[in-house]
Amino acid sequence: MPITQSAKKAIRGSLRKKALNDQRKKAMKEIIKKIEKIAKSNVQSDKDEARKMLSGAFQVIDKAAKRGVIKKNNAANKKSRLSKLTK
């Protein structure tokens, strides 16, 4: 347990940051799963819908990388894999 006031404050701050990071990571995972599910179906209209969702997914992934939730190369790999899947 923290003893000093600054250590207590640091824990409060780290809990807030963890909550935000978890939200960003969850949003990223949800949109990726949605696109993968839609893209794996054989219907062409579904693939078009997945392509439309791609820019939103890229935005969420880039924001997570910018904030340090995931690393830059990890973001690039995710974006590459999604774009390859929707073609």
N, C-alpha and C positions, 0 to 999 in steps of 0.2 A: 504494500500500500504506500502511496505517496505521503511524504511527511511535510515537505515544504509547500508553501502556497503556490509557488511557480510550477511545481511538479503536478499539483492538482489541476491547475489551469491548463497545463500542457496536455493532460489526459482528456480534459473536456474538449479541447481543440481537436485532438486526434480522433476522438469519437465522432465529432461533427464531420471531419474530413472523410472518415471511413464510411459514414452513412452516404455522403454524396458520391464517393467512388463506387460504392456498391450499387447505387441507383444507376450511375452511368454504365457500369458493366452489365447490369441486368437489362437495361434498355438496348444495349448493343447486342446482347445474346438473343433477346426476343426478336428483334428485327432480322437478324441473320437466320434464325430458325424459320421465321415466316417466309423469307425469300427462298430458302432451301426447299421448304415443303412445296411452295408454289412452283418452283422451277423444275422439280423432279417429276411433276405430272407431265403427261405427254400431250396435253392440249395446248395449242399454239396461243390461244388467247390468255392462258395463264402465264405463259412465258413472257408475253408482252407486258402483263401486269407486273411481273417480277422485275422487268427492266425499268418500269416506271418507279418502282420502289427502291431501285438501286441508288439513286442520288441521295435519298433520305438516309439510307444505310451508310453510305460513304460519309455523310455529314456527321452521323453519330459516332462512327469509328474514328474519324479525324479528331473530333472533339475529345474523345477518350484518350487518344494518343497525345493530344496537345496538353491535356491536364495531367498526364503521367499515369493514367490508370493502366494503359498498356504501352508497350514500347513501340517506337516508330516502325521498325521492321515487322513487328507482329501485325500492326495496322495495315501495312502494305501487303502482307501475305493474305490477310482476311479479304481485303478489297480485290486482290487479284483472283482469289479463289471464287468470290461471288460473281465477278464479271465473267469469268470463264464458265461458270455454271449457268448463267443466263443466256449465253450465246447459242 
